[in-house]
Amino acid sequence: MGETNFGFERVAEREKAARVRGVFDQVAERYDLMNDLMSLGLHRAWKAFTVWLARVRPGERVLDIASGTGDLARALRARGAEVWMSDVNGRMLERGRDRLLDAGGLAPAVQCDAERLPFAAGTFDCVTVAFGLRNMTHKDAALAEMARVLKPGGRLLVLEFSHVWKPLEKAYDWYSFRLLPWLGARVAGSADAYRYLAESIRVHPDQAALAAMLERAGLERVEVFNLSAGVVAVHRGFKLR
């Protein structure tokens, strides 16, 4: 068993999933409020753009991985898709399911590891993952699983923090390592969880590297859409055969 990154820290691969789960257990109750505060509400536009790029049609089956509190799942279901929610963290998945129910919707919610999806090959027309790939131990394995469960002609969309435009790096670093943990401590009760967030962004593959990973997973016509000067990016790839 090797080592992997948990933020800037190197930990045993077998420990990472539990450490990440602990981070989200700490912040689950204030997760949505923190998203609004730390992105100044922009996360809503990023997710709306991702849903628009997904081009889902009524009746299509969509798997939303790392569904969290269910923002993408609700928006995809509103477009008439049959949405399945999944997350490795039970508390986050419960919040997402409950918010969908409050909105008058219903979707299967499956607690599972994205690196070992419990679905047959070719099950879904579309797979989405928003702000979840960064936390996975074996990203290549997770992307291969996402490609496996796609039908031929299906598409994968990955919305994730990425590498910001270089002239903005210093300001973004100050925000990430000074302001964000301070905000996390006061609003979510955990500076460490948001310090991990900032660190995990820095060790995540950049736009070009992630595009290459999608291609290695068997996806084609891979496109990259930078948003907010590269603070986040959407990667879209198609399973053509």
Secondary structure by P-SEA (a helix, b strand, c coil): ccccccccccccccaaaaaaaaaaaacccaaaaaaaaaaccaaaaaaaaaaaaacccccbbbbbccccccaaaaaaaaaccbbbbbbccaaaaaaaaaaaaaacbbbbbbbccccccccccccccbbbbcccccccccaaaaaaaaaaacccccbbbbbccccccccaaaaaaaaaccaaaaaaaaccccaaaaaaaaaaaaacccaaaaaaaaaaaccccbbbbbcccccbbbbbbbbcc
